Amino acid sequence: MSADRILICASDQVAEGGRGVRFPVRAFGYDATGFVVRYDGQAYGYLNQCAHVPVELDWVEGEFFESSGLYIMCATHGAIYVPETGHCAGGPCKGGRLRPISVQEEDNQIFWQPDEYIRPPAA
């Protein structure tokens, strides 16, 4: 594991097909949020921005899944995304996908890994 990974939360704060956790990032030079969700036992991280219109996805903080718990859904226009890949599965995001953020789970904690475009927020 790289030394520049950043703690998001304890693993048990991210519910299977349910509540996720938001975290602050700088995306493409702007303040934004990322989020982590759990699906099929695996943690997945994405930039909290719909591929259709650049608005945050969660309708209430941390609520990213639609009612069945099978898809991540944008609360604004109903775009739905496959949790494992971030690819659009329906709605106005056709052909789009969520911007992935690399997350790792270790010792009951979830970390994110900055990349060229998604960086830690300014101090």
The first five atom37 places (N, CA, C, CB, O) and aatype in JSON, in Angstrom:
{
  "aatype": [12, 15, 0, 3, 1, 9, 10, 9, 4, 0, 15, 3, 5, 19, 0, 6, 7, 7, 1, 7, 19, 1, 13, 14, 19, 1, 0, 13, 7, 18, 3, 0, 16, 7, 13, 19, 19, 1, 18, 3, 7, 5, 0, 18, 7, 18, 10, 2, 5, 4, 0, 8, 19, 14, 19, 6, 10, 3, 17, 19, 6, 7, 6, 13, 13, 6, 15, 15, 7, 10, 18, 9, 12, 4, 0, 16, 8, 7, 0, 9, 18, 19, 14, 6, 16, 7, 8, 4, 0, 7, 7, 14, 4, 11, 7, 7, 1, 10, 1, 14, 9, 15, 19, 5, 6, 6, 3, 2, 5, 9, 13, 17, 5, 14, 3, 6, 18, 9, 1, 14, 14, 0, 0],
  "atom_mask": [
    [1, 1, 1, 1, 1],
    [1, 1, 1, 1, 1],
    [1, 1, 1, 1, 1],
    [1, 1, 1, 1, 1],
    [1, 1, 1, 1, 1],
    [1, 1, 1, 1, 1],
    [1, 1, 1, 1, 1],
    [1, 1, 1, 1, 1],
    [1, 1, 1, 1, 1],
    [1, 1, 1, 1, 1],
    [1, 1, 1, 1, 1],
    [1, 1, 1, 1, 1],
    [1, 1, 1, 1, 1],
    [1, 1, 1, 1, 1],
    [1, 1, 1, 1, 1],
    [1, 1, 1, 1, 1],
    [1, 1, 1, 0, 1],
    [1, 1, 1, 0, 1],
    [1, 1, 1, 1, 1],
    [1, 1, 1, 0, 1],
    [1, 1, 1, 1, 1],
    [1, 1, 1, 1, 1],
    [1, 1, 1, 1, 1],
    [1, 1, 1, 1, 1],
    [1, 1, 1, 1, 1],
    [1, 1, 1, 1, 1],
    [1, 1, 1, 1, 1],
    [1, 1, 1, 1, 1],
    [1, 1, 1, 0, 1],
    [1, 1, 1, 1, 1],
    [1, 1, 1, 1, 1],
    [1, 1, 1, 1, 1],
    [1, 1, 1, 1, 1],
    [1, 1, 1, 0, 1],
    [1, 1, 1, 1, 1],
    [1, 1, 1, 1, 1],
    [1, 1, 1, 1, 1],
    [1, 1, 1, 1, 1],
    [1, 1, 1, 1, 1],
    [1, 1, 1, 1, 1],
    [1, 1, 1, 0, 1],
    [1, 1, 1, 1, 1],
    [1, 1, 1, 1, 1],
    [1, 1, 1, 1, 1],
    [1, 1, 1, 0, 1],
    [1, 1, 1, 1, 1],
    [1, 1, 1, 1, 1],
    [1, 1, 1, 1, 1],
    [1, 1, 1, 1, 1],
    [1, 1, 1, 1, 1],
    [1, 1, 1, 1, 1],
    [1, 1, 1, 1, 1],
    [1, 1, 1, 1, 1],
    [1, 1, 1, 1, 1],
    [1, 1, 1, 1, 1],
    [1, 1, 1, 1, 1],
    [1, 1, 1, 1, 1],
    [1, 1, 1, 1, 1],
    [1, 1, 1, 1, 1],
    [1, 1, 1, 1, 1],
    [1, 1, 1, 1, 1],
    [1, 1, 1, 0, 1],
    [1, 1, 1, 1, 1],
    [1, 1, 1, 1, 1],
    [1, 1, 1, 1, 1],
    [1, 1, 1, 1, 1],
    [1, 1, 1, 1, 1],
    [1, 1, 1, 1, 1],
    [1, 1, 1, 0, 1],
    [1, 1, 1, 1, 1],
    [1, 1, 1, 1, 1],
    [1, 1, 1, 1, 1],
    [1, 1, 1, 1, 1],
    [1, 1, 1, 1, 1],
    [1, 1, 1, 1, 1],
    [1, 1, 1, 1, 1],
    [1, 1, 1, 1, 1],
    [1, 1, 1, 0, 1],
    [1, 1, 1, 1, 1],
    [1, 1, 1, 1, 1],
    [1, 1, 1, 1, 1],
    [1, 1, 1, 1, 1],
    [1, 1, 1, 1, 1],
    [1, 1, 1, 1, 1],
    [1, 1, 1, 1, 1],
    [1, 1, 1, 0, 1],
    [1, 1, 1, 1, 1],
    [1, 1, 1, 1, 1],
    [1, 1, 1, 1, 1],
    [1, 1, 1, 0, 1],
    [1, 1, 1, 0, 1],
    [1, 1, 1, 1, 1],
    [1, 1, 1, 1, 1],
    [1, 1, 1, 1, 1],
    [1, 1, 1, 0, 1],
    [1, 1, 1, 0, 1],
    [1, 1, 1, 1, 1],
    [1, 1, 1, 1, 1],
    [1, 1, 1, 1, 1],
    [1, 1, 1, 1, 1],
    [1, 1, 1, 1, 1],
    [1, 1, 1, 1, 1],
    [1, 1, 1, 1, 1],
    [1, 1, 1, 1, 1],
    [1, 1, 1, 1, 1],
    [1, 1, 1, 1, 1],
    [1, 1, 1, 1, 1],
    [1, 1, 1, 1, 1],
    [1, 1, 1, 1, 1],
    [1, 1, 1, 1, 1],
    [1, 1, 1, 1, 1],
    [1, 1, 1, 1, 1],
    [1, 1, 1, 1, 1],
    [1, 1, 1, 1, 1],
    [1, 1, 1, 1, 1],
    [1, 1, 1, 1, 1],
    [1, 1, 1, 1, 1],
    [1, 1, 1, 1, 1],
    [1, 1, 1, 1, 1],
    [1, 1, 1, 1, 1],
    [1, 1, 1, 1, 1],
    [1, 1, 1, 1, 1],
    [1, 1, 1, 1, 1]
  ],
  "atom_positions": [
    [[0.84, -1.2, 0.0], [0.0, 0.0, 0.0], [0.88, 1.25, 0.0], [-0.95, 0.0, 1.23], [1.91, 1.32, 0.67]],
    [[0.44, 2.21, -0.75], [1.18, 3.46, -0.85], [0.98, 4.3, 0.41], [0.74, 4.25, -2.09], [-0.06, 4.23, 1.07]],
    [[1.98, 5.1, 0.74], [1.94, 5.89, 1.96], [0.96, 7.06, 1.87], [3.32, 6.42, 2.28], [0.55, 7.6, 2.9]],
    [[0.58, 7.46, 0.64], [-0.27, 8.65, 0.54], [-1.77, 8.33, 0.51], [0.09, 9.43, -0.68], [-2.57, 9.18, 0.13]],
    [[-2.15, 7.12, 0.91], [-3.57, 6.81, 0.99], [-4.17, 7.51, 2.22], [-3.8, 5.27, 1.06], [-3.47, 7.8, 3.18]],
    [[-5.47, 7.77, 2.17], [-6.13, 8.6, 3.17], [-7.31, 7.83, 3.77], [-6.6, 9.95, 2.55], [-8.12, 7.25, 3.04]],
    [[-7.39, 7.82, 5.09], [-8.48, 7.13, 5.78], [-9.81, 7.8, 5.47], [-8.22, 7.1, 7.29], [-9.94, 9.02, 5.56]],
    [[-10.81, 6.99, 5.11], [-12.19, 7.49, 4.93], [-12.99, 7.23, 6.2], [-12.87, 6.81, 3.7], [-13.55, 8.16, 6.79]],
    [[-13.04, 5.95, 6.62], [-13.89, 5.58, 7.75], [-13.62, 4.15, 8.18], [-15.38, 5.76, 7.4], [-12.84, 3.44, 7.53]],
    [[-14.26, 3.74, 9.25], [-14.25, 2.33, 9.66], [-15.12, 1.55, 8.68], [-14.75, 2.16, 11.14], [-16.12, 2.06, 8.19]],
    [[-14.75, 0.31, 8.41], [-15.48, -0.53, 7.46], [-16.96, -0.66, 7.79], [-14.86, -1.9, 7.41], [-17.79, -0.68, 6.89]],
    [[-17.29, -0.75, 9.07], [-18.68, -0.98, 9.45], [-19.59, 0.24, 9.27], [-18.74, -1.42, 10.87], [-20.79, 0.16, 9.5]],
    [[-19.01, 1.39, 8.86], [-19.83, 2.58, 8.58], [-20.45, 2.53, 7.18], [-18.97, 3.84, 8.72], [-21.31, 3.34, 6.85]],
    [[-20.0, 1.57, 6.35], [-20.49, 1.46, 4.98], [-21.35, 0.19, 4.89], [-19.31, 1.42, 3.95], [-20.83, -0.92, 4.95]],
    [[-22.67, 0.38, 4.73], [-23.61, -0.74, 4.76], [-23.75, -1.39, 3.4], [-24.98, -0.26, 5.24], [-23.77, -0.71, 2.38]],
    [[-23.85, -2.7, 3.37], [-24.08, -3.47, 2.14], [-25.34, -2.97, 1.44], [-24.2, -4.99, 2.45], [-26.44, -3.04, 2.0]],
    [[-25.19, -2.47, 0.2], [-26.33, -1.98, -0.58], [-27.11, -0.89, 0.11], [0.0, 0.0, 0.0], [-28.28, -0.68, -0.19]],
    [[-26.48, -0.19, 1.01], [-27.16, 0.84, 1.79], [-26.33, 2.09, 1.96], [0.0, 0.0, 0.0], [-25.73, 2.58, 1.01]],
    [[-26.31, 2.59, 3.18], [-25.66, 3.86, 3.46], [-24.16, 3.85, 3.1], [-25.83, 4.21, 4.93], [-23.43, 2.92, 3.45]],
    [[-23.74, 4.89, 2.4], [-22.34, 5.08, 2.07], [-21.76, 6.21, 2.9], [0.0, 0.0, 0.0], [-22.44, 6.8, 3.73]],
    [[-20.5, 6.52, 2.66], [-19.81, 7.59, 3.38], [-19.18, 8.54, 2.38], [-18.74, 7.02, 4.34], [-18.48, 8.13, 1.45]],
    [[-19.44, 9.83, 2.58], [-18.84, 10.9, 1.77], [-17.49, 11.3, 2.35], [-19.78, 12.12, 1.69], [-17.26, 11.15, 3.55]],
    [[-16.6, 11.81, 1.5], [-15.31, 12.34, 1.97], [-14.87, 13.47, 1.05], [-14.23, 11.22, 2.04], [-15.14, 13.44, -0.15]],
    [[-14.17, 14.47, 1.6], [-13.76, 15.63, 0.8], [-12.58, 15.32, -0.12], [-13.41, 16.79, 1.71], [-11.65, 14.6, 0.25]],
    [[-12.64, 15.87, -1.34], [-11.56, 15.73, -2.33], [-11.42, 17.05, -3.11], [-11.84, 14.54, -3.31], [-12.27, 17.93, -3.03]],
    [[-10.31, 17.16, -3.86], [-10.16, 18.2, -4.89], [-10.19, 17.45, -6.2], [-8.82, 19.06, -4.72], [-9.3, 16.64, -6.47]],
    [[-11.2, 17.7, -7.01], [-11.36, 16.99, -8.28], [-11.14, 17.97, -9.42], [-12.76, 16.32, -8.38], [-11.89, 18.94, -9.57]],
    [[-10.12, 17.71, -10.23], [-9.82, 18.55, -11.38], [-9.69, 20.01, -10.96], [-10.92, 18.4, -12.45], [-10.08, 20.92, -11.7]],
    [[-9.12, 20.23, -9.77], [-8.85, 21.58, -9.28], [-9.97, 22.23, -8.49], [0.0, 0.0, 0.0], [-9.83, 23.37, -8.07]],
    [[-11.08, 21.53, -8.29], [-12.22, 22.1, -7.57], [-12.54, 21.28, -6.32], [-13.46, 22.17, -8.47], [-12.31, 20.07, -6.29]],
    [[-13.06, 21.95, -5.28], [-13.51, 21.23, -4.1], [-14.72, 20.38, -4.46], [-13.85, 22.2, -2.94], [-15.64, 20.86, -5.13]],
    [[-14.72, 19.14, -4.02], [-15.81, 18.22, -4.34], [-15.88, 17.17, -3.23], [-15.59, 17.54, -5.75], [-15.19, 17.28, -2.22]],
    [[-16.73, 16.17, -3.43], [-16.76, 15.05, -2.5], [-16.65, 13.75, -3.28], [-18.05, 15.07, -1.64], [-17.11, 13.64, -4.42]],
    [[-16.03, 12.78, -2.63], [-16.05, 11.42, -3.11], [-17.0, 10.65, -2.21], [0.0, 0.0, 0.0], [-17.48, 11.17, -1.2]],
    [[-17.27, 9.4, -2.58], [-18.06, 8.56, -1.69], [-17.64, 7.11, -1.84], [-19.57, 8.72, -1.97], [-17.13, 6.7, -2.88]],
    [[-17.87, 6.36, -0.79], [-17.62, 4.92, -0.81], [-18.91, 4.22, -0.44], [-16.46, 4.53, 0.17], [-19.62, 4.63, 0.48]],
    [[-19.22, 3.13, -1.18], [-20.38, 2.29, -0.91], [-19.91, 0.84, -0.88], [-21.51, 2.5, -1.99], [-18.8, 0.53, -1.31]],
    [[-20.76, -0.04, -0.36], [-20.45, -1.47, -0.34], [-21.5, -2.21, -1.16], [-20.39, -2.01, 1.12], [-22.71, -2.0, -1.01]],
    [[-21.0, -3.1, -2.04], [-21.89, -3.92, -2.85], [-21.24, -5.29, -3.01], [-22.17, -3.26, -4.25], [-20.07, -5.38, -3.36]],
    [[-21.99, -6.34, -2.75], [-21.46, -7.71, -2.8], [-20.22, -7.86, -1.92], [-21.13, -8.09, -4.24], [-19.28, -8.57, -2.28]],
    [[-20.23, -7.2, -0.77], [-19.13, -7.32, 0.17], [-17.9, -6.5, -0.14], [0.0, 0.0, 0.0], [-16.95, -6.48, 0.64]],
    [[-17.9, -5.82, -1.28], [-16.73, -5.06, -1.74], [-16.99, -3.56, -1.62], [-16.39, -5.44, -3.2], [-18.11, -3.1, -1.86]],
    [[-15.95, -2.8, -1.25], [-16.06, -1.34, -1.2], [-15.7, -0.75, -2.56], [-15.14, -0.75, -0.09], [-14.74, -1.17, -3.2]],
    [[-16.5, 0.24, -2.99], [-16.27, 0.94, -4.26], [-16.31, 2.43, -4.01], [-17.33, 0.54, -5.33], [-17.16, 2.92, -3.27]],
    [[-15.37, 3.17, -4.61], [-15.31, 4.61, -4.44], [-15.52, 5.35, -5.75], [0.0, 0.0, 0.0], [-15.05, 4.92, -6.8]],
    [[-16.22, 6.47, -5.66], [-16.49, 7.3, -6.85], [-16.51, 8.77, -6.47], [-17.82, 6.9, -7.52], [-16.71, 9.13, -5.31]],
    [[-16.29, 9.61, -7.47], [-16.52, 11.04, -7.32], [-18.02, 11.25, -7.22], [-15.89, 11.86, -8.52], [-18.78, 10.68, -8.0]],
    [[-18.46, 12.06, -6.27], [-19.89, 12.28, -6.04], [-20.41, 13.29, -7.06], [-20.16, 12.78, -4.58], [-20.72, 14.43, -6.73]],
    [[-20.5, 12.83, -8.3], [-20.94, 13.7, -9.4], [-21.59, 12.85, -10.48], [-19.74, 14.51, -9.98], [-20.98, 11.93, -11.01]],
    [[-22.83, 13.17, -10.81], [-23.55, 12.44, -11.84], [-22.9, 12.67, -13.21], [-25.03, 12.89, -11.87], [-22.39, 13.75, -13.49]],
    [[-22.91, 11.62, -14.05], [-22.37, 11.73, -15.41], [-23.28, 12.52, -16.33], [-22.13, 10.34, -15.99], [-22.85, 12.97, -17.39]],
    [[-24.53, 12.7, -15.94], [-25.52, 13.41, -16.75], [-25.37, 14.92, -16.59], [-26.95, 12.97, -16.37], [-25.14, 15.63, -17.57]],
    [[-25.49, 15.39, -15.36], [-25.31, 16.8, -15.0], [-24.42, 16.78, -13.76], [-26.71, 17.55, -14.74], [-24.67, 15.98, -12.86]],
    [[-23.41, 17.62, -13.66], [-22.48, 17.54, -12.53], [-23.07, 17.98, -11.19], [-21.26, 18.37, -12.83], [-22.69, 19.01, -10.63]],
    [[-24.01, 17.18, -10.68], [-24.6, 17.42, -9.36], [-24.27, 16.21, -8.48], [-26.16, 17.65, -9.45], [-23.99, 15.13, -8.99]],
    [[-24.3, 16.41, -7.16], [-24.05, 15.31, -6.24], [-25.2, 14.3, -6.32], [-23.88, 15.82, -4.8], [-26.34, 14.67, -6.58]],
    [[-24.88, 13.04, -6.1], [-25.84, 11.96, -6.29], [-26.79, 11.76, -5.12], [-25.12, 10.69, -6.55], [-27.98, 11.49, -5.32]],
    [[-26.29, 11.88, -3.89], [-27.09, 11.47, -2.73], [-28.2, 12.47, -2.41], [-26.19, 11.31, -1.51], [-27.98, 13.68, -2.41]],
    [[-29.38, 11.94, -2.15], [-30.57, 12.77, -1.85], [-30.58, 13.16, -0.39], [-31.86, 12.03, -2.2], [-31.07, 14.24, -0.05]],
    [[-30.05, 12.31, 0.47], [-29.78, 12.61, 1.87], [-28.34, 12.17, 2.05], [-30.81, 11.87, 2.9], [-27.94, 11.17, 1.45]],
    [[-27.56, 12.86, 2.84], [-26.14, 12.52, 2.95], [-25.91, 11.04, 3.19], [-25.5, 13.33, 4.07], [-26.42, 10.46, 4.15]],
    [[-25.13, 10.42, 2.3], [-24.78, 9.02, 2.43], [-25.75, 8.04, 1.79], [0.0, 0.0, 0.0], [-25.48, 6.84, 1.75]],
    [[-26.9, 8.54, 1.28], [-27.89, 7.65, 0.65], [-27.66, 7.66, -0.86], [-29.36, 8.1, 0.99], [-28.1, 8.56, -1.57]],
    [[-26.95, 6.63, -1.36], [-26.58, 6.56, -2.78], [-27.34, 5.5, -3.55], [-25.11, 6.29, -2.9], [-27.47, 5.6, -4.77]],
    [[-27.85, 4.47, -2.86], [-28.55, 3.39, -3.56], [-30.04, 3.69, -3.71], [-28.37, 2.07, -2.81], [-30.63, 4.38, -2.88]],
    [[-30.63, 3.16, -4.79], [-32.09, 3.21, -4.91], [-32.66, 2.15, -3.99], [-32.56, 3.0, -6.4], [-31.9, 1.4, -3.38]],
    [[-33.97, 2.08, -3.88], [-34.62, 1.29, -2.83], [-34.29, -0.2, -2.84], [-36.09, 1.45, -2.93], [-34.32, -0.83, -1.79]],
    [[-33.98, -0.79, -4.0], [-33.68, -2.23, -4.05], [-32.27, -2.53, -3.55], [-33.84, -2.75, -5.46], [-31.95, -3.68, -3.24]],
    [[-31.4, -1.48, -3.48], [-30.01, -1.7, -3.08], [-29.15, -2.29, -4.17], [0.0, 0.0, 0.0], [-28.04, -2.74, -3.9]],
    [[-29.64, -2.31, -5.41], [-28.89, -2.89, -6.52], [-28.13, -1.87, -7.36], [-29.82, -3.65, -7.41], [-27.13, -2.21, -7.99]],
    [[-28.6, -0.62, -7.36], [-27.98, 0.41, -8.19], [-27.73, 1.68, -7.39], [-28.85, 0.73, -9.4], [-28.49, 2.03, -6.49]],
    [[-26.65, 2.37, -7.75], [-26.4, 3.71, -7.25], [-27.3, 4.62, -8.08], [-24.86, 4.13, -7.36], [-27.37, 4.47, -9.3]],
    [[-27.98, 5.57, -7.44], [-28.92, 6.41, -8.18], [-28.7, 7.88, -7.89], [-30.34, 6.03, -7.84], [-28.46, 8.28, -6.75]],
    [[-28.77, 8.7, -8.94], [-28.72, 10.15, -8.78], [-30.1, 10.63, -8.35], [-28.25, 10.85, -10.1], [-31.1, 10.37, -9.03]],
    [[-30.15, 11.33, -7.25], [-31.42, 11.81, -6.71], [-32.05, 12.9, -7.58], [-31.22, 12.34, -5.3], [-33.27, 13.1, -7.51]],
    [[-31.27, 13.6, -8.39], [-31.8, 14.73, -9.15], [-32.63, 14.29, -10.35], [-30.68, 15.6, -9.61], [-33.77, 14.74, -10.49]],
    [[-32.09, 13.43, -11.22], [-32.81, 13.04, -12.43], [-32.99, 11.54, -12.58], [-32.1, 13.56, -13.64], [-33.48, 11.08, -13.61]],
    [[-32.61, 10.76, -11.57], [-32.87, 9.32, -11.6], [-31.91, 8.47, -12.4], [0.0, 0.0, 0.0], [-32.21, 7.31, -12.67]],
    [[-30.76, 9.0, -12.79], [-29.77, 8.18, -13.48], [-29.35, 7.05, -12.53], [-28.53, 9.04, -13.93], [-29.15, 7.28, -11.34]],
    [[-29.2, 5.83, -13.07], [-28.74, 4.72, -12.23], [-27.44, 4.13, -12.76], [-29.82, 3.63, -12.15], [-27.2, 4.09, -13.96]],
    [[-26.61, 3.68, -11.81], [-25.26, 3.21, -12.12], [-25.01, 1.86, -11.48], [-24.21, 4.22, -11.64], [-25.5, 1.57, -10.39]],
    [[-24.23, 1.02, -12.17], [-23.82, -0.29, -11.66], [-22.76, -0.05, -10.57], [-23.27, -1.21, -12.82], [-21.74, 0.58, -10.85]],
    [[-22.98, -0.56, -9.35], [-22.04, -0.26, -8.25], [-20.61, -0.75, -8.5], [-22.56, -0.88, -6.99], [-19.66, -0.09, -8.07]],
    [[-20.45, -1.89, -9.18], [-19.1, -2.45, -9.37], [-18.26, -1.68, -10.37], [-19.2, -3.87, -9.8], [-17.03, -1.69, -10.28]],
    [[-18.9, -1.01, -11.34], [-18.14, -0.37, -12.42], [-18.4, 1.13, -12.55], [-18.47, -1.04, -13.72], [-17.59, 1.85, -13.14]],
    [[-19.52, 1.59, -12.01], [-19.89, 2.99, -12.18], [-20.53, 3.29, -13.53], [0.0, 0.0, 0.0], [-20.88, 4.44, -13.8]],
    [[-20.7, 2.27, -14.38], [-21.31, 2.51, -15.7], [-22.81, 2.78, -15.56], [-21.07, 1.31, -16.63], [-23.49, 2.19, -14.73]],
    [[-23.3, 3.68, -16.41], [-24.72, 4.02, -16.43], [-25.54, 2.81, -16.85], [-24.98, 5.21, -17.38], [-25.25, 2.17, -17.86]],
    [[-26.58, 2.5, -16.05], [-27.45, 1.36, -16.35], [-28.83, 1.83, -16.8], [-27.59, 0.46, -15.13], [-29.65, 1.0, -17.22]],
    [[-29.1, 3.13, -16.73], [-30.39, 3.63, -17.18], [-30.58, 5.07, -16.77], [0.0, 0.0, 0.0], [-29.91, 5.59, -15.87]],
    [[-31.53, 5.72, -17.46], [-31.79, 7.12, -17.17], [-30.99, 8.04, -18.07], [0.0, 0.0, 0.0], [-30.45, 7.59, -19.08]],
    [[-30.9, 9.32, -17.73], [-30.32, 10.32, -18.61], [-28.79, 10.3, -18.72], [-30.73, 11.66, -18.16], [-28.21, 11.15, -19.41]],
    [[-28.12, 9.36, -18.06], [-26.65, 9.31, -18.08], [-26.13, 8.43, -19.21], [-26.12, 8.78, -16.76], [-24.94, 8.13, -19.25]],
    [[-26.99, 8.02, -20.13], [-26.68, 7.06, -21.2], [-25.25, 7.17, -21.73], [-27.65, 7.25, -22.35], [-24.82, 8.24, -22.18]],
    [[-24.51, 6.07, -21.66], [-23.14, 6.03, -22.15], [-22.12, 6.58, -21.18], [0.0, 0.0, 0.0], [-20.92, 6.46, -21.41]],
    [[-22.58, 7.19, -20.09], [-21.66, 7.78, -19.13], [-21.27, 6.82, -18.04], [0.0, 0.0, 0.0], [-21.73, 5.68, -17.99]],
    [[-20.42, 7.29, -17.16], [-20.06, 6.5, -15.99], [-19.56, 7.43, -14.9], [-18.98, 5.44, -16.34], [-19.15, 8.56, -15.15]],
    [[-19.63, 6.92, -13.68], [-19.09, 7.68, -12.55], [-17.57, 7.62, -12.59], [-19.63, 7.11, -11.2], [-16.99, 6.65, -13.07]],
    [[-16.93, 8.67, -12.1], [-15.46, 8.73, -12.04], [-14.98, 7.92, -10.84], [-14.95, 10.22, -11.94], [-15.25, 8.29, -9.7]],
    [[-14.27, 6.78, -11.09], [-13.84, 5.95, -9.96], [-12.75, 6.62, -9.12], [-13.33, 4.62, -10.48], [-11.92, 7.39, -9.62]],
    [[-12.76, 6.31, -7.84], [-11.7, 6.68, -6.91], [-11.23, 5.37, -6.29], [-12.19, 7.73, -5.81], [-12.04, 4.61, -5.75]],
    [[-9.95, 5.11, -6.35], [-9.4, 3.86, -5.84], [-9.56, 3.8, -4.32], [-7.92, 3.72, -6.23], [-9.1, 4.69, -3.6]],
    [[-10.21, 2.75, -3.84], [-10.36, 2.54, -2.4], [-9.8, 1.16, -2.03], [-11.85, 2.67, -1.96], [-9.87, 0.23, -2.83]],
    [[-9.26, 1.06, -0.83], [-8.76, -0.2, -0.3], [-9.31, -0.39, 1.09], [-7.2, -0.24, -0.3], [-9.48, 0.57, 1.85]],
    [[-9.6, -1.63, 1.41], [-10.1, -1.96, 2.74], [-9.05, -2.83, 3.42], [-11.49, -2.69, 2.67], [-8.61, -3.84, 2.87]],
    [[-8.65, -2.42, 4.62], [-7.61, -3.14, 5.35], [-7.8, -2.9, 6.84], [-6.2, -2.69, 4.88], [-8.05, -1.77, 7.26]],
    [[-7.66, -3.95, 7.64], [-7.79, -3.85, 9.1], [-9.07, -3.14, 9.53], [-6.58, -3.12, 9.68], [-9.05, -2.28, 10.41]],
    [[-10.18, -3.5, 8.89], [-11.5, -2.93, 9.22], [-11.57, -1.42, 9.03], [-11.85, -3.26, 10.63], [-12.33, -0.73, 9.72]],
    [[-10.78, -0.91, 8.1], [-10.83, 0.51, 7.75], [-10.81, 0.63, 6.23], [-9.63, 1.29, 8.39], [-10.27, -0.23, 5.53]],
    [[-11.41, 1.73, 5.73], [-11.42, 1.99, 4.29], [-10.61, 3.25, 4.0], [-12.89, 2.14, 3.76], [-10.79, 4.28, 4.65]],
    [[-9.72, 3.14, 3.03], [-8.83, 4.23, 2.62], [-9.08, 4.57, 1.16], [-7.33, 3.85, 2.86], [-9.55, 3.73, 0.39]],
    [[-8.75, 5.81, 0.78], [-8.78, 6.15, -0.65], [-7.4, 6.58, -1.09], [-9.81, 7.28, -0.94], [-6.58, 7.04, -0.29]],
    [[-7.15, 6.41, -2.39], [-5.84, 6.66, -2.98], [-5.95, 7.82, -3.97], [-5.29, 5.39, -3.67], [-6.62, 7.67, -5.0]],
    [[-5.32, 8.96, -3.69], [-5.34, 10.06, -4.67], [-4.72, 9.63, -6.01], [-4.59, 11.29, -4.1], [-3.9, 8.71, -6.05]],
    [[-5.12, 10.29, -7.08], [-4.51, 10.05, -8.39], [-4.21, 11.4, -9.04], [-5.44, 9.18, -9.3], [-4.22, 12.43, -8.37]],
    [[-3.94, 11.38, -10.31], [-3.56, 12.6, -11.03], [-4.64, 13.69, -10.97], [-3.25, 12.28, -12.48], [-4.33, 14.88, -10.97]],
    [[-5.92, 13.29, -10.91], [-7.02, 14.24, -11.0], [-7.8, 14.42, -9.69], [-7.97, 13.81, -12.06], [-8.36, 15.49, -9.45]],
    [[-7.82, 13.39, -8.87], [-8.54, 13.44, -7.6], [-7.5, 13.48, -6.49], [-9.51, 12.2, -7.44], [-6.79, 12.5, -6.25]],
    [[-7.43, 14.61, -5.81], [-6.38, 14.86, -4.82], [-7.02, 15.13, -3.46], [-5.48, 16.06, -5.26], [-8.24, 15.33, -3.36]],
    [[-6.2, 15.14, -2.4], [-6.72, 15.54, -1.1], [-7.17, 17.01, -1.14], [-5.64, 15.33, 0.01], [-6.64, 17.79, -1.93]],
    [[-8.15, 17.38, -0.31], [-8.58, 18.78, -0.29], [-7.44, 19.67, 0.22], [-9.84, 18.94, 0.61], [-6.54, 19.21, 0.92]],
    [[-7.49, 20.95, -0.15], [-6.48, 21.9, 0.31], [-6.58, 22.02, 1.83], [-6.66, 23.29, -0.38], [-7.67, 21.99, 2.4]],
    [[-5.45, 22.15, 2.47], [-5.41, 22.23, 3.94], [-6.07, 23.52, 4.43], [-3.96, 22.14, 4.46], [-6.13, 23.77, 5.63]]
  ]
}
